[in-house]
Amino acid sequence: MYKEVVGPALDFLDRHGILDSEDAHNLVKSGLHVAESHPLTLALLERFFAYRGIRFTDPRLKVCVGGLELESPVMVGAGWDKEGKCVRGLWQLGASTVTVGTVPEHPQYGNPRKRQFILAPGVALNRLGFNSPGMMAVDRNLERYQGSGIPIGVSLGKNKDVPVEDTSRAHAVVAKQLYHHAAYFEINVSSPNTPGLRQLQNKGPLTDIVQAVNQTMDEMGGRKPLAIKVVPDLTFQAVDDVIQVAIDNHVPIIIAANTTVNTDIKAKYGERWRSEAGGLSGDDPDFRRMSDRIIAHIFRQAGQQLDIIGVGGIKDDWTAMEKIMVGAKAVQVVTGLRGEGLSLPGSITRGLVNWINLRRDVKTINDFVGVSANHPTLMP
Ligand SMILES: Cc1cc2nc3c(=O)[nH]c(=O)nc-3n(C[C@H](O)[C@H](O)[C@H](O)COP(=O)(O)O)c2cc1C
C-alpha cells in the first residue's frame, strides 16, 4: 500500500512543488510524535504493531556492537529524528535503537530551503546542514524516554560557525549535556553540508575530537560506546587513517557510511543534479556498493578490533543482509523509511529471522557477519 500509493503520491507532490519532501517528513514526524505522546494513542499504536507483527523479538537477533547490547541489528540512523521526538514510535516500528541528531551545541536553521530532493523513488539528495533545535532542546525532548529502556544514540556535531580550533570542545559539550540520555554516541564529521566538516576526518583533528569526547565521558561517569561515521567517498588509505585513530583511541565502532557527493551517481538522475550541492542517499545500487566496499575494507583490515555499523541504501532484508555479510554487525536505515515506509525496520527484522531459519548451520545473526567480506566483486 505504501509503495504503490503513499510513496508515489508524496513523490508527485514534491515534484510539483505542492508538498515539499522536508515538510512531508516533518508532518510524518509530528504524527508519530503525537501518537507516541498520549497514553491512548500509544496503547493503540502498540496493539496495532503487535497485531501486525511489526514489533517482535527473537533471541537469535541479539547483537553487541562495540559494547552496545541491542535486541536486533536494525537501527534508525541519524537524520530521521534530529530532535529526539519520535524515539518510542520508531522503536514500536521495530527499530532496536534510534540515533538522534545530529545535535550541535546551539540551535541552527541549516541551509536555505529547498534543501531536500527526491531524485527517484527511494533516492534522496539533501543539504539540510545540521538543522537542529540545539542540545538543550534535544535534552528536554529526550527526558520523556528516561526509564523507557529504549537505547538512544546521539550523533554529535558542531555548529557551522565553530572555528576549527574549537571543534573538539564543540563536540564534547554536546556529549556532556546529553550523556545521561545516550546509550552510545556517534561522531559525525562526514556530512557534506557543513563547509570544511569532512576535513575533520583527517588524523589530527579527528584524534582531537575523539579524545575530547572520551575525556568528557570519563569525567561524566565512564565510557559509552563511541562510533566514528565516515563518508563513502573516502579512499581506502583515508579509511585506514580513520581506523588507526579509532584503534589508537579505543573507539570501538565505525559507521560506514554517510551520504555521497559523487557527481556521476547524482547525474544518473539527470544532468542538472551533477552540480547540485548535497549528499545522495537511498536506493541507488552504486551508492550502496560504495558503502559495502568500505564496510568490507574495514572488516578485512580491523574486523577483530572494531565493530562496524553498515548504512547506505538499505531498503529490505536483502540489502541489510548484504551489509551484514560484508562485515557490519548492525545496520541503520534512513532514506528507506521514505522509500519503503515506516514499517521498514519491522519488516527487515522479520526478514532477518527468515534468513536464519533457512540455514541449518546458522544459529544467530552474528554467524553471517563478514562471511563475504573477501568476495572478489568487492575487492578494490
Ligand atoms: C534527510 C537526511 C538527513 C540526514 N541527516 C544526517 C545527520 O544529521 N547526521 C548524520 O550523521 N547523517 C545524516 N544523514 C545520513 C544518514 O544517516 C545515512 O548515513 C545516509 O543517508 C545513508 O543511508 P540511507 O541510504 O539509508 O539514507 C542524513 C540523511 C538524510 C537522507
The ligand as an SDF file (V2000), in Angstrom:
LIG
                    3D

 31 33  0  0  0  0  0  0  0  0999 V2000
   17.4360   13.8720    5.0850 C   0  0  0  0  0  0  0  0  0  0  0  0
   18.6830   13.2800    5.6450 C   0  0  0  0  0  0  0  0  0  0  0  0
   19.2650   13.8610    6.7560 C   0  0  0  0  0  0  0  0  0  0  0  0
   20.4350   13.3150    7.2990 C   0  0  0  0  0  0  0  0  0  0  0  0
   20.9980   13.8790    8.3970 N   0  0  0  0  0  0  0  0  0  0  0  0
   22.0780   13.2960    8.9830 C   0  0  0  0  0  0  0  0  0  0  0  0
   22.6190   13.8190   10.1680 C   0  0  0  0  0  0  0  0  0  0  0  0
   22.1400   14.8020   10.7260 O   0  0  0  0  0  0  0  0  0  0  0  0
   23.7060   13.2070   10.6870 N   0  0  0  0  0  0  0  0  0  0  0  0
   24.2800   12.0970   10.1190 C   0  0  0  0  0  0  0  0  0  0  0  0
   25.2550   11.5510   10.6550 O   0  0  0  0  0  0  0  0  0  0  0  0
   23.7750   11.5820    8.9730 N   0  0  0  0  0  0  0  0  0  0  0  0
   22.6920   12.1540    8.4050 C   0  0  0  0  0  0  0  0  0  0  0  0
   22.1770   11.6130    7.2680 N   0  0  0  0  0  0  0  0  0  0  0  0
   22.8460   10.4680    6.6350 C   0  0  0  0  0  0  0  0  0  0  0  0
   22.1950    9.1410    7.0330 C   0  0  0  0  0  0  0  0  0  0  0  0
   22.3150    8.8980    8.4150 O   0  0  0  0  0  0  0  0  0  0  0  0
   22.8270    7.9750    6.2650 C   0  0  0  0  0  0  0  0  0  0  0  0
   24.1720    7.8590    6.6280 O   0  0  0  0  0  0  0  0  0  0  0  0
   22.7450    8.1410    4.7530 C   0  0  0  0  0  0  0  0  0  0  0  0
   21.5640    8.7610    4.3800 O   0  0  0  0  0  0  0  0  0  0  0  0
   22.8430    6.8050    4.0320 C   0  0  0  0  0  0  0  0  0  0  0  0
   21.8330    5.9270    4.4640 O   0  0  0  0  0  0  0  0  0  0  0  0
   20.4350    5.7350    3.6850 P   0  0  0  0  0  0  0  0  0  0  0  0
   20.7500    5.4230    2.2680 O   0  0  0  0  0  0  0  0  0  0  0  0
   19.7510    4.6310    4.4310 O   0  0  0  0  0  0  0  0  0  0  0  0
   19.7130    7.0230    3.8300 O   0  0  0  0  0  0  0  0  0  0  0  0
   21.0110   12.1630    6.7140 C   0  0  0  0  0  0  0  0  0  0  0  0
   20.4010   11.5820    5.5890 C   0  0  0  0  0  0  0  0  0  0  0  0
   19.2540   12.1190    5.0660 C   0  0  0  0  0  0  0  0  0  0  0  0
   18.6240   11.4670    3.8630 C   0  0  0  0  0  0  0  0  0  0  0  0
  1  2  1  0
  2  3  1  0
  2 30  2  0
  3  4  2  0
  4  5  1  0
  4 28  1  0
  5  6  2  0
  6  7  1  0
  6 13  1  0
  7  8  2  0
  7  9  1  0
  9 10  1  0
 10 11  2  0
 10 12  1  0
 12 13  2  0
 13 14  1  0
 14 15  1  0
 14 28  1  0
 15 16  1  0
 16 17  1  0
 16 18  1  0
 18 19  1  0
 18 20  1  0
 20 21  1  0
 20 22  1  0
 22 23  1  0
 23 24  1  0
 24 25  2  0
 24 26  1  0
 24 27  1  0
 28 29  2  0
 29 30  1  0
 30 31  1  0
M  END
$$$$
